[in-house]
Amino acid sequence: MTTRRILEGVRVLDITQIVAGPWCTRMLADLGASVVKLDAPGPALVDGKPRRSAGPLAQNFGKRSLVLDLKRPEGLAVARRLSEAADVLVQNYRPGGLKALGLGYEALSPTNPGLIYTTIAGFGQNTSFADRGAYGATAHAEAGLLWVQQQAQGGQEPFPPGVTVADIVTGMNACTAIVAALYDRQRTGRGQEIDISLMDSQLAFLGETAADGPIRPGAAWTPRRHGLQRTLDGYLTINLGPPKNWPRLAAAIGRPGLPLPKEAGAADRLVADWAATVSTGEAATALRAAGAAYGVVMSMPEALEHPYFAERGMMVEVPDPLLEPVRTPSSPLFFSDAESSPAGAAPLAGEHTRAVLSELGYAEAEIESLLAAGVAQAAVGASSDD
């Protein structure tokens, strides 16, 4: 089994926070990129333990943390040296924020023309809306997701999703764009700036709906949704799909050879009436035997124990400096000749400060001077080899 990773040797400078940016750089780390994450200065200990790198644990797997004060000229000088050595820079500061610090694409590309500079923002970089602060919830609201959910439910009020869809899809889009730009650099020798926004990503995610119309205010619209069927002890989702699927469903519900009803909704009612008379397990067994598509509605804890995920190796244990190994979903990207699972533990804040500074060419005395001045910080107990 290979341990080779596709992006080995690619150096990424991660100046991101919240969800979309860290999600992108975690995907790059899974693919083998060396990701150096900039953390802001803070207390060495939190609740008596070394401070973790900022953000959710799962978004930091496989990264290295360098604590640097970008409000200090000396800290900016280190960040600039990092950017000059990087293949990719990912940032989600407000538009113009890093540019004001001298870390914008225009300032960095002359000395690093191969740099792929990736910006993530709510409303893009150069629009009349760029000054607006935004989270994933902003794009959920203004790019139509909440309305689509309300229409699909048939409810009186919009309601938010259980996860930040816009952030996650934006992070994935950013990763895709970066990999494409790396490929393009192989052909042209040049890097470029990538502009990814939450709003664009959320709208594109809803492309099937947004392109179906156009949908005009007040116009009637029937959302594409897959209903749920209640069983004696739970729920399934049984999608009728195209007419060619009906013979399988008819066989599953004990009506082999039954023609597809012509009346709209009649087939759904037949399936729902059948599901209501059997247990979830019985329904699943019959549907699978007939080759019909279905899904059993599971809680998150139940889903994590799904035998499919066990067979696929999707739940893995990742080491952690403060806890027992962390059980977490792996990368969903599978390759025949490359590895893509989490590349290592989520770092402590500043765990790799000394090592990264040394790699940049700073002498030991210079590193200690930066640490003593508070320009950089190292995690408690971190050595120069970490």
URHU-V827314 format. One record per helix or strand. SS is the DSSP state (hx for helix, st for strand). FROM is the first residue (numbers start at 0). TO is the last residue. If there is no record, write none. Layout:
ss->(SS | SS)
from->(FROM | FROM)
to->(TO | TO)
This chain:
ss->(st | hx | st | st | st | st | hx | st | st | hx | st | hx | hx | st | hx | hx | hx | st | hx | hx | st | st | hx | hx | hx | st | hx | hx | st | st | st | st | hx | hx | st)
from->(10 | 19 | 33 | 44 | 48 | 51 | 56 | 60 | 63 | 72 | 87 | 96 | 104 | 115 | 135 | 144 | 164 | 191 | 197 | 206 | 228 | 234 | 242 | 265 | 279 | 294 | 299 | 306 | 314 | 325 | 345 | 347 | 352 | 363 | 375)
to->(14 | 29 | 38 | 45 | 49 | 51 | 58 | 60 | 67 | 84 | 90 | 99 | 108 | 120 | 141 | 152 | 187 | 196 | 204 | 209 | 229 | 236 | 251 | 274 | 289 | 295 | 303 | 311 | 317 | 328 | 345 | 347 | 358 | 371 | 376)
